[in-house]
Amino acid sequence: MNGRVAAPKSTRHLQELERILRGEAPPPPIAKLLGLLLTSVETGRVVVELDASARHANPMGTLHGGVICDLADLAMGASMATTLEDEESFTTLDLTTKFLKPIWNARLRATGRVVKRTRTLGLIECDVEDEKGSLVAKVFSSCMVLRGDEARGR
């Protein structure tokens, strides 16, 4: 546990992420498509990495902002998932990204952290850093917890 977020009573979501981390389960399709790698999982905190290269470039030749958003969204969504009970799911309500510097080729690390979790909402933040530890982007998200029929199939 990260000290701020209570561990759920049941841990199916956390266990599934740990299985992906150990290579016992496949990563989500978007992670495979973009080359995102889950590197750390704990309650309320997840780290995802990416080797950004020319294949992720926008028309100007720098890393496409949407790729940074996908990287952060996976780290934040997974960190939110670690706080869910087995019968719960969630949906993202918003995603706000502050881009701080251009990237061409770099190993990026996105650290998603649940800042506050209530019964119905989660506030998550993410630092995206390059291999030198320099902040590339700061990303924020809020999520709504789903239960019952709303959570089925999600």
Buried (B, 14 or more C-beta within 10 A) or exposed (E): EBEEBEBBEEBBBBEBBBEBBEEEEEBEEEBEEBBBBBBBBBBBBBBBBBBBEEEBBEEEEBBBBEBBBBBBBBBBBBBBBBBBBEEBBBEBEEBEBEBEEEBEEBEBBBBBBBBEBEEEBBBBBBBBBBEEEEEBBBBBBBBBBBBEEBBEEE
